[in-house]
Amino acid sequence: MGPNAVELVGLIVVVGTAAFTIIRVAHLWTARLQSPSADVAARLEALETTVQQLQEEHSETQERLDFAERLLSKTREERRIGG
C-alpha cells in the first residue's frame, strides 16, 4: 500500500467513526425526547384518571337526566289524557 492508500484508509476510518458517533448520539437524543420524565408521566396518568372519572360521572348524569325527562313526559301525558 502506498502513502495515498494509507491516507485513504485513515480518512475512511475517521469519517466512519465520526458518522457512527453522530448517528448514535442522534438516536439517543430522539429516544430521550420521546420518553417523558417520571414526573410528567405521573401527571399525565393522573390527568387520564381524572378525565375517565369525569366521563363516568357525565354518563351517569346523562342517564339520570334521561330518566327524569321520561318521568316528566309520562306525567304530562297522563295529565293530558286525564289519568
C-alpha positions as CSV (number, residue, x, y, z in Angstrom):
1,M,0.0,0.0,0.0
2,G,1.3,3.4,-1.0
3,P,1.0,6.6,1.1
4,N,-2.2,7.5,-0.7
5,A,-3.9,4.2,0.2
6,V,-2.9,4.6,3.9
7,E,-4.3,8.1,3.9
8,L,-7.5,6.9,2.3
9,V,-8.0,4.1,4.8
10,G,-7.3,6.5,7.6
11,L,-9.8,9.0,6.2
12,I,-12.4,6.3,5.9
13,V,-11.8,5.2,9.5
14,V,-12.0,8.7,10.8
15,V,-15.1,9.7,8.8
16,G,-16.8,6.3,9.6
17,T,-16.2,6.7,13.3
18,A,-17.5,10.3,13.3
19,A,-20.6,9.2,11.3
20,F,-21.3,6.3,13.6
21,T,-20.9,8.6,16.7
22,I,-23.2,11.3,15.2
23,I,-25.8,8.7,14.4
24,R,-25.6,7.1,17.8
25,V,-25.9,10.5,19.6
26,A,-28.9,11.4,17.4
27,H,-30.6,8.1,18.2
28,L,-30.0,8.6,21.9
29,W,-31.2,12.2,21.8
30,T,-34.5,11.3,20.0
31,A,-35.1,8.4,22.3
32,R,-34.7,10.7,25.3
33,L,-37.1,13.2,23.8
34,Q,-39.8,10.6,23.2
35,S,-39.9,9.2,26.7
36,P,-41.3,11.8,29.2
37,S,-39.8,12.1,32.7
38,A,-41.3,10.2,35.6
39,D,-42.9,13.4,36.9
40,V,-44.5,14.2,33.5
41,A,-45.7,10.5,33.2
42,A,-47.2,10.6,36.6
43,R,-49.0,13.8,36.0
44,L,-50.3,12.5,32.6
45,E,-51.6,9.4,34.3
46,A,-53.4,11.4,36.9
47,L,-55.0,13.6,34.2
48,E,-56.1,10.5,32.3
49,T,-57.6,9.1,35.5
50,T,-59.4,12.3,36.2
51,V,-60.8,12.5,32.7
52,Q,-62.0,8.9,32.9
53,Q,-63.8,9.7,36.2
54,L,-65.4,12.8,34.7
55,Q,-66.6,10.8,31.7
56,E,-68.2,8.2,34.0
57,E,-69.9,11.0,36.0
58,H,-71.1,12.6,32.9
59,S,-72.5,9.3,31.6
60,E,-74.3,8.8,35.0
61,T,-75.7,12.3,34.9
62,Q,-76.9,11.9,31.4
63,E,-78.7,8.7,32.4
64,R,-80.4,10.5,35.3
65,L,-81.4,13.3,33.0
66,D,-82.9,10.9,30.5
67,F,-84.8,9.1,33.3
68,A,-86.2,12.5,34.6
69,E,-87.2,13.5,31.1
70,R,-89.1,10.2,30.6
71,L,-90.7,10.6,34.0
72,L,-91.9,14.1,33.3
73,S,-93.0,13.2,29.9
74,K,-95.1,10.3,31.3
75,T,-96.6,12.6,34.0
76,R,-97.6,15.2,31.4
77,E,-99.1,12.6,29.1
78,E,-101.2,11.2,32.0
79,R,-102.4,14.7,32.9
80,R,-103.3,15.4,29.3
81,I,-105.2,12.1,28.9
82,G,-106.9,12.7,32.3
83,G,-105.1,9.9,34.1
